[in-house]
Amino acid sequence: MLSRRHLRIKVLLALYAFFQSQTESIAAGEKELFKSINKLYEIFIYQLSLLIEIVEYAHKRLEENKLKFFPTEEDLNPNTRFTENKVIKLLDANKDFRKHYDLYKINWVDEEEMIRKLWVEVRESQDFKDYMASETNTFNDDREILIRIVKKQITASEILHFYYEEKNIHWSDDFFTANMLVIKTLKALKPTWGESHPLPELFKETVDDDANEDREFVKDLFRKTVVHSDEYEALIAEKVKNWEMDRIAVMDILLIKMALAELIEFPSIPIKVTLNEYIELAKMYSTPKSKVFVNGILDKLIIDLKNSKKIKKTGRGLLEN
């Protein structure tokens, strides 16, 4: 379910932590890397449960309105489209979701005020009003309103972002990725899914579960970058003779080292893919000038590595692409 870019980001952050801690245990660093990835799955389950919690809160409000001293006709016969959301019912009954919900001991009882504020924002949105007034009532309609809630109310919620940041320091970085995973999961849900249908895994499923390609990619990229770190630093130093290495942004050095690991050690990944990915990561995680710097150094290194035949790509056209 995670894209290769998100996996590279996880490796980048793990490498940063590894080198900053000055530990020599690659195994310990790798363990922390996969622990971080597993924590991402936890916040993903939290976000799914939050959608259910918002719907349950809306249902509770409808029931409370029926108990007014002078209930209106709308109070007595409310529009239950949202509280009967078919996608939420499917998700709430899913055994895999329930297993993880219990495993993580998720409980929103103490966060009712935050849930209330989110519900009010949802209720007052034009998307919600259009959904409630629509003449159609399909599974896709129920799915679409949830996706819009994630994109507009949940993703934009500063109080929710702060809530996750307080629970786990890593979740501040994982918040937006988790929202993306929730949206992907909602899009994948089908009305035919039974309660035993498994939720998507973080790593893409493969025929041979013992050799998961994405899991191996993460492990190898981390290990090979660490093992060849000094070698790659020497290559970089040759191209920045007018700079002192300690004046170059740490993230820039890490990104170039990771790119070199991919270029040299991963024969099935095209050169162009590696180059584009690390330029994008430089824009996201380093300084404003890093994109140009990383691009320029990698361009020079790629020429040298091709000439020395250290880049060996398999598959037609991969060397030049």
C-alpha positions as CSV (number, residue, x, y, z in Angstrom):
1,M,0.0,0.0,0.0
2,L,2.9,2.3,0.6
3,S,4.5,3.8,-2.5
4,R,8.3,3.5,-3.1
5,R,8.6,7.2,-2.4
6,H,7.0,6.8,1.0
7,L,9.4,3.9,1.7
8,R,12.4,6.0,0.7
9,I,11.2,8.7,3.1
10,K,11.1,6.2,5.9
11,V,14.6,5.0,5.1
12,L,15.8,8.6,4.9
13,L,14.5,9.5,8.3
14,A,15.8,6.2,9.8
15,L,19.3,6.9,8.3
16,Y,19.2,10.4,9.7
17,A,18.4,9.1,13.2
18,F,21.1,6.3,12.8
19,F,23.9,8.6,11.9
20,Q,22.9,11.3,14.4
21,S,22.9,8.7,17.2
22,Q,26.4,7.5,16.1
23,T,25.5,3.9,16.8
24,E,27.4,1.2,15.1
25,S,24.6,-1.4,15.1
26,I,23.1,-1.7,11.7
27,A,20.6,-4.3,13.1
28,A,19.5,-1.8,15.8
29,G,19.0,0.9,13.2
30,E,17.1,-1.5,10.9
31,K,14.9,-2.5,13.9
32,E,14.0,1.1,14.5
33,L,13.2,1.6,10.8
34,F,10.7,-1.2,10.7
35,K,9.3,-0.1,14.1
36,S,8.6,3.3,12.6
37,I,6.9,1.7,9.6
38,N,4.7,-0.4,11.9
39,K,3.8,2.8,13.9
40,L,2.6,4.3,10.6
41,Y,0.1,1.4,10.4
42,E,-1.1,2.1,13.9
43,I,-2.0,5.7,13.1
44,F,-3.6,4.5,9.9
45,I,-5.9,2.3,12.0
46,Y,-6.5,5.2,14.4
47,Q,-7.6,7.3,11.4
48,L,-10.0,4.6,10.2
49,S,-11.5,4.4,13.7
50,L,-11.8,8.2,13.8
51,L,-14.2,8.1,10.9
52,I,-16.3,5.5,12.7
53,E,-16.2,7.6,15.8
54,I,-17.5,10.7,14.0
55,V,-20.4,8.7,12.5
56,E,-21.2,7.3,16.0
57,Y,-21.1,10.7,17.5
58,A,-23.6,11.9,14.8
59,H,-25.8,9.0,15.6
60,K,-25.7,9.8,19.3
61,R,-26.7,13.4,18.6
62,L,-29.7,12.2,16.5
63,E,-30.9,10.0,19.4
64,E,-30.5,12.9,21.9
65,N,-32.6,15.2,19.7
66,K,-35.5,12.7,19.9
67,L,-35.5,13.2,23.7
68,K,-36.1,17.0,23.6
69,F,-39.1,18.4,25.5
70,F,-40.5,19.7,22.2
71,P,-38.9,17.7,19.4
72,T,-39.5,18.8,15.9
73,E,-40.6,16.6,13.0
74,E,-36.9,16.5,11.9
75,D,-35.8,15.5,15.4
76,L,-38.3,12.6,15.4
77,N,-37.6,11.5,11.9
78,P,-34.1,12.5,11.1
79,N,-32.1,12.0,7.9
80,T,-30.0,8.9,8.8
81,R,-28.1,8.7,5.6
82,F,-24.8,9.6,7.2
83,T,-25.3,7.5,10.4
84,E,-26.3,4.5,8.2
85,N,-23.2,5.0,6.0
86,K,-22.7,1.6,4.2
87,V,-18.9,2.0,4.0
88,I,-18.6,2.7,7.7
89,K,-20.8,-0.3,8.6
90,L,-18.6,-2.5,6.4
91,L,-15.4,-1.2,8.0
92,D,-16.8,-1.4,11.5
93,A,-17.7,-5.1,11.1
94,N,-14.3,-6.0,9.6
95,K,-12.5,-8.5,11.7
96,D,-9.0,-7.4,10.7
97,F,-9.8,-3.8,11.6
98,R,-11.3,-4.9,14.9
99,K,-8.2,-7.0,15.7
100,H,-5.9,-4.1,15.2
101,Y,-8.3,-1.7,17.0
102,D,-8.1,-3.9,20.1
103,L,-4.4,-4.5,19.7
104,Y,-3.7,-0.8,19.7
105,K,-6.2,-0.2,22.6
106,I,-7.8,2.6,20.7
107,N,-10.2,4.7,22.8
108,W,-11.7,8.1,21.9
109,V,-13.8,8.5,25.2
110,D,-11.6,11.3,26.5
111,E,-11.5,13.1,23.2
112,E,-15.3,13.8,22.8
113,E,-14.7,17.6,22.5
114,M,-12.3,17.1,19.6
115,I,-14.8,14.6,18.0
116,R,-17.6,17.2,18.5
117,K,-15.6,19.9,16.8
118,L,-14.7,17.7,13.8
119,W,-18.4,16.7,13.5
120,V,-19.5,20.3,13.5
121,E,-17.0,21.1,10.7
122,V,-18.3,18.1,8.7
123,R,-21.9,18.9,9.3
124,E,-21.5,22.6,8.2
125,S,-19.5,21.7,5.0
126,Q,-21.2,22.1,1.7
127,D,-20.0,18.6,0.7
128,F,-22.0,17.1,3.6
129,K,-25.1,19.2,2.9
130,D,-25.1,18.1,-0.8
131,Y,-24.6,14.5,0.3
132,M,-27.5,14.6,2.7
133,A,-29.8,16.3,0.1
134,S,-28.9,14.0,-2.8
135,E,-31.6,11.8,-4.4
136,T,-29.1,9.0,-4.8
137,N,-28.0,6.8,-1.9
138,T,-25.3,4.5,-3.3
139,F,-22.2,2.8,-1.8
140,N,-20.1,5.1,-3.9
141,D,-21.9,8.2,-2.5
142,D,-21.1,6.9,1.0
143,R,-17.5,6.3,0.1
144,E,-17.1,9.8,-1.5
145,I,-18.3,11.7,1.5
146,L,-15.8,9.9,3.7
147,I,-13.0,10.6,1.3
148,R,-14.0,14.3,1.3
149,I,-14.1,14.4,5.1
150,V,-10.6,13.0,5.2
151,K,-9.2,15.4,2.7
152,K,-10.9,18.6,4.0
153,Q,-11.8,18.2,7.7
154,I,-9.4,15.6,9.0
155,T,-6.3,16.5,7.1
156,A,-6.8,20.2,7.9
157,S,-7.4,19.7,11.6
158,E,-4.6,21.3,13.6
159,I,-6.1,19.9,16.9
160,L,-6.0,16.4,15.5
161,H,-2.5,16.8,14.2
162,F,-1.4,18.0,17.7
163,Y,-3.2,15.1,19.3
164,Y,-1.2,12.6,17.3
165,E,2.0,14.5,17.8
166,E,1.4,14.2,21.6
167,K,0.8,10.5,21.4
168,N,3.9,9.7,19.4
169,I,6.7,12.0,18.2
170,H,6.9,10.1,14.9
171,W,3.2,10.6,14.1
172,S,3.7,14.3,13.2
173,D,5.5,13.1,10.1
174,D,3.2,10.2,9.5
175,F,-0.1,12.1,9.8
176,F,-0.4,13.1,6.2
177,T,0.8,9.7,4.9
178,A,-1.7,8.0,7.1
179,N,-4.5,10.1,5.6
180,M,-3.4,9.1,2.1
181,L,-3.5,5.4,3.2
182,V,-7.0,5.9,4.5
183,I,-8.1,7.3,1.2
184,K,-6.5,4.5,-0.7
185,T,-8.2,2.0,1.6
186,L,-11.6,3.7,1.2
187,K,-11.2,3.6,-2.6
188,A,-10.4,-0.1,-2.5
189,L,-13.4,-1.1,-0.3
190,K,-16.1,-3.0,-2.2
191,P,-19.7,-3.8,-1.2
192,T,-18.9,-7.5,-1.6
193,W,-16.2,-7.5,1.1
194,G,-17.2,-9.8,3.9
195,E,-16.2,-9.3,7.5
196,S,-13.2,-11.6,7.1
197,H,-11.7,-9.6,4.1
198,P,-8.2,-8.5,5.2
199,L,-7.3,-4.8,5.3
200,P,-4.5,-3.8,2.9
201,E,-1.0,-4.2,4.2
202,L,1.6,-1.5,4.3
203,F,3.9,-3.5,2.0
204,K,2.4,-4.5,-1.3
205,E,1.4,-8.1,-1.3
206,T,3.5,-10.5,-3.4
207,V,3.0,-14.1,-4.4
208,D,5.9,-15.2,-2.2
209,D,5.3,-13.6,1.2
210,D,8.7,-14.7,2.4
211,A,10.4,-12.5,-0.1
212,N,8.3,-9.3,-0.1
213,E,9.9,-7.1,-2.7
214,D,9.1,-3.8,-1.0
215,R,10.2,-5.0,2.4
216,E,13.5,-6.2,1.0
217,F,13.9,-2.9,-0.8
218,V,13.6,-1.0,2.5
219,K,16.0,-3.3,4.3
220,D,18.6,-3.3,1.5
221,L,18.4,0.4,0.9
222,F,19.0,1.1,4.6
223,R,21.8,-1.5,4.9
224,K,23.7,-0.7,1.7
225,T,23.6,3.0,2.4
226,V,25.1,2.5,5.8
227,V,27.7,-0.1,4.7
228,H,29.0,2.0,1.8
229,S,28.6,5.3,3.6
230,D,32.3,6.2,3.7
231,E,32.8,5.1,0.1
232,Y,29.9,7.2,-1.1
233,E,31.1,10.2,1.0
234,A,34.5,10.0,-0.8
235,L,32.8,10.0,-4.2
236,I,30.7,13.1,-3.1
237,A,33.8,14.9,-1.8
238,E,35.5,14.6,-5.2
239,K,32.6,16.6,-6.7
240,V,32.4,19.3,-4.1
241,K,36.1,20.3,-3.8
242,N,35.2,23.9,-3.4
243,W,33.0,23.1,-0.4
244,E,33.8,21.7,3.0
245,M,31.7,18.6,3.6
246,D,30.6,19.8,7.0
247,R,29.0,22.9,5.4
248,I,26.8,20.8,3.2
249,A,23.3,20.1,4.5
250,V,23.2,16.7,6.3
251,M,20.0,15.7,4.4
252,D,21.7,16.5,1.1
253,I,24.6,14.1,1.8
254,L,22.1,11.4,3.0
255,L,20.0,11.8,-0.1
256,I,23.0,11.5,-2.4
257,K,24.3,8.5,-0.5
258,M,20.9,6.8,-0.8
259,A,20.8,7.6,-4.5
260,L,24.2,6.2,-5.0
261,A,23.1,3.0,-3.3
262,E,20.2,2.7,-5.7
263,L,22.3,3.5,-8.7
264,I,25.0,0.9,-7.9
265,E,23.2,-1.8,-5.9
266,F,19.7,-2.0,-7.4
267,P,20.0,-3.1,-11.0
268,S,16.3,-3.2,-11.7
269,I,15.6,0.5,-10.8
270,P,16.1,2.8,-13.8
271,I,18.6,5.7,-13.4
272,K,16.0,8.3,-14.3
273,V,13.6,7.0,-11.6
274,T,16.3,7.2,-8.9
275,L,17.4,10.7,-10.1
276,N,13.8,12.1,-10.1
277,E,12.9,10.5,-6.8
278,Y,15.8,12.0,-4.8
279,I,15.4,15.4,-6.4
280,E,11.8,15.4,-5.2
281,L,12.9,14.3,-1.7
282,A,15.4,17.1,-1.6
283,K,12.6,19.6,-2.3
284,M,10.6,18.0,0.6
285,Y,13.2,17.5,3.3
286,S,16.2,19.8,2.7
287,T,17.0,23.4,2.0
288,P,15.5,25.5,-0.8
289,K,18.7,25.2,-2.9
290,S,19.0,21.4,-2.3
291,K,17.1,20.4,-5.4
292,V,19.7,22.1,-7.7
293,F,22.6,20.9,-5.6
294,V,21.5,17.2,-5.4
295,N,20.7,17.2,-9.1
296,G,24.0,18.7,-10.1
297,I,26.1,16.3,-8.0
298,L,24.2,13.2,-9.0
299,D,24.5,14.2,-12.7
300,K,28.3,14.3,-12.4
301,L,28.5,11.1,-10.4
302,I,26.2,9.2,-12.8
303,I,28.6,10.1,-15.7
304,D,31.6,8.8,-13.7
305,L,29.8,5.6,-12.6
306,K,28.7,4.8,-16.1
307,N,32.3,5.3,-17.4
308,S,33.7,3.1,-14.7
309,K,30.9,0.6,-15.3
310,K,29.8,0.6,-11.7
311,I,26.2,1.1,-12.7
312,K,24.9,-2.2,-14.1
313,K,21.2,-2.1,-14.9
314,T,19.3,-5.1,-16.0
315,G,16.5,-4.9,-18.6
316,R,16.4,-3.2,-22.0
317,G,17.0,0.5,-21.9
318,L,17.5,0.7,-18.1
319,L,21.1,2.0,-18.2
320,E,20.1,5.1,-20.2
321,N,16.8,5.6,-18.4
